[in-house]
Amino acid sequence: MKQEIIEKILKKYETPIYVFDIDKLKQRIRFLRENLTNRLELCYAIKANTFIVKEINDDVDRFEVCSPGEYSICEESSITPEKIVISGVYKTPSVIEYMITSNKKIGRYTVESQEQLKLLDELSKKHNVKLNVLLRLTSGNQFGINEEDIEEIISKKDSYTNLNFEGIQYFSGTQKRTNKRLQKEIDYLDEFLARLEEKYNYIVEELEFGTGFPVHYFQGEEFDEVEFLKEFSNGIDNMKYKGKIVIELGRSIAASCGYYLTKVVDKKTNKCQNYAILDGGIHHLVYYGQTMAMKFPHLEIYQLRDNTNIEQDDNKEERENKKTEQDNNNTEAWNLMGSLCTINDIIIKQYPVSNLQVGDVFIFKNTGAYCMTEGISLFLSRELPEVALLKGGKLKLVREAFETYTLNKASYYF
Ligand SMILES: Cc1ncc(COP(=O)(O)O)c(C=O)c1O
């Protein structure tokens, strides 16, 4: 992050804070489109980061929405309703009825169970609307339905007079680092779609495929993403299935646009271990694959006293040079701890920093996906951080810091 931007953020706002760089986000979406076969459309799974949806309404083809709250966010962000896919393992009947009656243009609904099929069938008839549906194929968990059940539904599809069975949705998990695993899924889906055509003369119009593309969060993890996307695209292009394919992505779209800034507020050495206490913590920072805080995520340190901003994650050679430089500057290993009252609030163990001082700011990168929603934000009744968007070099606050103690106390006025 540019030094002038960091200074702007620190001058205008308090830490901890999330900053989402919208220019970087749009660039990321362009990168994905450029490196994937143009046969694919992009669906953004908004659970990854709900603060950015309005900014990318024109950049993605769809939004996957999984709860009443996520739907309200889309409504208030004026998301094009045709782009919305209402998904989720529990579709609150009253909310689905509200959606169907208040907005007839919602693109499609997924079906995750016989119960959901019944609900959509009844509501579509009651309100005399046609609904597009995608049947979610299970990958062996509580989500979706078995192949045989999908086959049975397809065999009777004409009895659901107001439902248009557009196709299949499939998602089996996140952070898939190898194309071998993805290719297995492509082959499996290809075979299943072919079977539906052969057995039921049902031609799937579209496949919505959550590919779980990976994000490499930690220093030293090398990854040729262009090659990865090319290989995946070849797999897609070689499918027998020639209908439309939309890939659902959360992490891969949103992670790289996010920065989380947290300040050193105290430091101490206890029993020969250095501890830096930060004003943020693990309730705001979730790195998939982090174990025991042993890995170093990509980060920068802004050291206020001499206005130096040390990038610590570039390429290996630079890292090594910097390390040597830091070693020469008496680097010490610091345990970076958050402000929660638990010994588990360790962000990183033994991170080498030279001349760490109270007031230094750590800027954690790749924090644009899941961090602000998956963290244990209510623990200890600390404030939720501010959220700002960075666009064309300008910062815009889009959420103020939010007190959580009001949510954690008994109220006697009900
Ligand atoms: C149905 C579905 N699609 C897409 C995603 C997004 O996954 P990812 O963030 O790995 O891209 C999820 C995440 O849980 C999901 O449940």
The ligand as a Gaussian input file, in Angstrom:
#p B3LYP/6-31G(d) Opt

LIG

0 1
 C      -22.538000     -22.293000      -2.500000
 C      -21.269000     -21.537000      -2.398000
 N      -20.748000     -20.975000      -3.502000
 C      -19.599000     -20.277000      -3.445000
 C      -18.919000     -20.093000      -2.264000
 C      -17.668000     -19.276000      -2.262000
 O      -16.543000     -20.022000      -1.956000
 P      -15.102000     -19.414000      -2.101000
 O      -15.040000     -18.247000      -1.186000
 O      -14.185000     -20.502000      -1.744000
 O      -14.933000     -18.979000      -3.532000
 C      -19.414000     -20.663000      -1.088000
 C      -18.694000     -20.513000       0.178000
 O      -19.024000     -21.013000       1.215000
 C      -20.637000     -21.392000      -1.150000
 O      -21.175000     -21.939000      -0.049000

